[in-house]
């Protein structure tokens, strides 16, 4: 991300609808300005067939002439139909309030998700948001109408990091959309007590969708650049431990790398995508990843 708009990365701006919308627009417009405009897709024009209306379908695609003749609702499909459903599942546990250089993981995630949703909405895709911890669940079903992005941002800015990820597998009622191809982003730092996150992620994958895990970490977490005696606190449990940084560094990095490697291998073996982002990393790569994964569904 261009350093010029890092100055917008302030909690007061990120956590307002107008501010977050501005940041997302600047990021997406800046990224797309360097791309061929042919990447932008729209509704196909070549008629292929009809199918019955299903809950969640865009009402603008209803064929009213067919309804007048048959009394039933039909969707006119196109051979070039390129709309998909893009869903964002956010880990809103308390570990996501971890902060480096004034920017928390959760605020970074808000900018990332708002930017991806802006791009998806601009493409004509349905966007949905799911975020949870043990104290709250946000569930915004995917839609494509004009007000959806504003509702999306409203839910996003009200998201708070609290509690832990539920230990039992979470079931979203009617989560999967049978009427559209699905692209699901699961955004988390992958801190889990047992396997509650990985179980949830694996349950999201179907033969009809693409699932991608975006792991968010701080540079200090990855490099462990501390000196002297340091007290670390588990943000979720409140447990504290005091260590001598030089002695603890090699053990910490070894265990962290082992854990992250095992997580990545597990995800890839289940046909689930994976990408690591640090809090100081540009978001252009996330937008590029979105376009790449989206093309797999076409």
PyMOL commands that set and color helices and strands:
alter all, ss='L'
color gray80, all
select helices_A, chain A and resi 3-8+11-14+17-32+37-39+59-61+64-70+94-97+105-123+148-157+196-204+219-223+245-269+284-297
alter helices_A, ss='H'
color red, helices_A
select strands_A, chain A and resi 47-52+74-78+84-91+99-100+103-104+126-132+137-143+181-188+209-217+229-233+240-244+273-278
alter strands_A, ss='S'
color yellow, strands_A
deselect
rebuild
show_as cartoon
